[in-house]
Amino acid sequence: MIIHGRVQGVFFRDTMRRRAEARGVTGWVTNRGDGTVEAALEGREADIEALLGFCRQGPARAEVERVDVRSEEPEGLKDFKIE
């Protein structure tokens, strides 16, 4: 997914990592050069949906404009990383 808006410098990645780890979701999250945040998630559907809900809102200081979501085949990721 790609999260658009004021999403860098607002603890988006760290908050997402903590929430993903709490739900047993694996994947990664990274800041992109264009000011967006990109993430890949693997886990149970209900847990992914909960994290998507978080991404649509973001942490307190974020201003999410939109989230572009694309489904892909799982890669078998073992943990959740901030890249």
Long-range contacts (C-beta under 8 A, 24 or more apart in sequence): 1-38, 1-39, 1-40, 1-41, 1-52, 1-55, 1-67, 1-68, 1-69, 1-70, 2-32, 2-36, 2-37, 2-38, 2-67, 2-68, 3-36, 3-37, 3-38, 3-39, 3-55, 3-58, 3-64, 3-66, 3-67, 4-36, 4-64, 4-65, 4-66, 4-67, 4-68, 5-58, 5-62, 5-63, 5-64, 5-65, 5-66, 6-61, 6-62, 6-63, 7-35, 7-36, 7-37, 7-58, 7-62, 7-63, 7-64, 8-35, 8-37, 10-58, 10-59, 10-60, 10-61, 10-62, 11-59, 11-61, 12-37, 12-58, 12-59, 12-62, 13-37, 13-82, 14-82, 15-54, 15-58, 15-59, 16-51, 16-54, 16-55, 17-80, 17-81, 17-82, 19-50, 19-51, 19-54, 20-51, 20-80, 21-80, 23-47, 23-50, 23-51, 25-51, 25-80, 26-77, 26-78, 26-79, 26-80, 27-77, 27-80, 27-81, 28-77, 28-80, 28-81, 28-82, 28-83, 29-80, 29-81, 29-82, 29-83, 30-82, 30-83, 40-72, 40-75, 40-77, 42-74, 42-75, 42-76, 42-77
